Amino acid sequence: MLAAPLQPVFAVLQQQIPPLSRPESVTHAEVILAGEQPVVVLRHIAALSAAEQQSFVAAWPQARWFGEPEAGVFISWDGNSAPLSYQLEPQQITLQFAADDFIQVNAKVNQLMVSQAVSWLAPTAADTILDLYAGMGNFSLALARQAKLVHGVEGLSKMVQQAADNAALNKLDNVKFWQADLHLPWGKTAWNQPIYQKVLLDPARAGAEGAVKQLLALKPAQILYVSCNPATFARDAKAMLAAGYQLQKLAGVDMFPHTAHLELMALFSRQ
Ligand SMILES: C[S@@+](CC[C@H](N)C(=O)[O-])C[C@H]1O[C@@H](n2cnc3c(N)ncnc32)[C@H](O)[C@@H]1O
């Protein structure tokens, strides 16, 4: 079921879109739950008048409203410039994000996954941990609460900056973030070093084919693979098994209820 704070969205859009001067110009609606705060992003291919924008806001003032007149351009309609955020309560982490940043779609399940990652990897003050596909720090910051040092690597520069800002917001100075396309050769970098006891990777649906070989060269004792695509996970897991890792724990995670999609968490350790 859609999270309770988001449920008014259907009635509001059904009421607000038909009377627009060009209702067909609204092509896409995205809803985001930022903590308990509903957020709506409306893509529109023709201008909406200020009065039309304010009508959406007035119809559901509890929500934050953004127009997206072109891809990646977000215009606040409600005059609220506070950043969007959510909390990882057990880890006492606040994560800020922009409306177009990746966040895990299911907040409750995300919390369970982060807590399970912390429990399975059990970071200690002796551990240096690598978090690949780090986004804006969802796993990295929680791991950094207990580890000696965490290095996070992410492809989008804007999210790398957001991750670094989130580390500062949470007063964590033992976590550093870098930008890299992990599917290209990693080259010599500060983070591509055999210094990690533990690695977490959380790639997109395409998996991590280009990254796994390079990751295996770092020879970490444990690898926690978080996957949203069992097919690419199975392909990548083969490479880890062939390199001498064994599957220690596997959990299916119902991140996307009522869909065929399945999230997985798999912990491998080196023999
Ligand atoms: C499933 S999301 C996980 C993000 C983060 N771990 C989280 O829990 O919010 C995958 C992340 O991988 C990044 N990504 C996708 N392809 C990449 C690549 N080739 N190199 C580096 N990062 C990539 C995306 O920008 C996205 O932030």
The ligand as an SDF file (V2000), in Angstrom:
LIG
                    3D

 27 29  0  0  0  0  0  0  0  0999 V2000
   20.6310    1.5520   -6.1930 C   0  0  0  0  0  0  0  0  0  0  0  0
   21.3630    3.1480   -6.0750 S   0  0  0  0  0  0  0  0  0  0  0  0
   22.0760    3.0300   -4.4570 C   0  0  0  0  0  0  0  0  0  0  0  0
   22.4640    4.3170   -3.8030 C   0  0  0  0  0  0  0  0  0  0  0  0
   22.7850    4.2180   -2.3010 C   0  0  0  0  0  0  0  0  0  0  0  0
   23.6110    3.0750   -1.9810 N   0  0  0  0  0  0  0  0  0  0  0  0
   21.5250    4.2030   -1.4740 C   0  0  0  0  0  0  0  0  0  0  0  0
   21.2830    3.2280   -0.7340 O   0  0  0  0  0  0  0  0  0  0  0  0
   20.7670    5.2000   -1.5200 O   0  0  0  0  0  0  0  0  0  0  0  0
   22.7120    3.0060   -7.1640 C   0  0  0  0  0  0  0  0  0  0  0  0
   23.6580    4.1790   -7.2220 C   0  0  0  0  0  0  0  0  0  0  0  0
   24.6960    3.8440   -8.1650 O   0  0  0  0  0  0  0  0  0  0  0  0
   25.0400    5.0010   -8.9140 C   0  0  0  0  0  0  0  0  0  0  0  0
   25.6230    4.4870  -10.1590 N   0  0  0  0  0  0  0  0  0  0  0  0
   24.9820    3.9300  -11.2180 C   0  0  0  0  0  0  0  0  0  0  0  0
   25.8730    3.5480  -12.1680 N   0  0  0  0  0  0  0  0  0  0  0  0
   27.1020    3.8640  -11.6930 C   0  0  0  0  0  0  0  0  0  0  0  0
   28.4280    3.7210  -12.2110 C   0  0  0  0  0  0  0  0  0  0  0  0
   28.6520    3.1790  -13.4170 N   0  0  0  0  0  0  0  0  0  0  0  0
   29.4680    4.1340  -11.4410 N   0  0  0  0  0  0  0  0  0  0  0  0
   29.2380    4.6910  -10.2250 C   0  0  0  0  0  0  0  0  0  0  0  0
   28.0050    4.8600   -9.6790 N   0  0  0  0  0  0  0  0  0  0  0  0
   26.9560    4.4580  -10.4150 C   0  0  0  0  0  0  0  0  0  0  0  0
   23.7260    5.7520   -9.0720 C   0  0  0  0  0  0  0  0  0  0  0  0
   23.9580    7.1290   -9.3240 O   0  0  0  0  0  0  0  0  0  0  0  0
   23.0460    5.4790   -7.7200 C   0  0  0  0  0  0  0  0  0  0  0  0
   23.3680    6.5060   -6.7930 O   0  0  0  0  0  0  0  0  0  0  0  0
  1  2  1  0
  2  3  1  0
  2 10  1  0
  3  4  1  0
  4  5  1  0
  5  6  1  0
  5  7  1  0
  7  8  2  0
  7  9  1  0
 10 11  1  0
 11 12  1  0
 11 26  1  0
 12 13  1  0
 13 14  1  0
 13 24  1  0
 14 15  1  0
 14 23  1  0
 15 16  2  0
 16 17  1  0
 17 18  1  0
 17 23  2  0
 18 19  1  0
 18 20  2  0
 20 21  1  0
 21 22  2  0
 22 23  1  0
 24 25  1  0
 24 26  1  0
 26 27  1  0
M  CHG  2   2   1   9  -1
M  END
$$$$
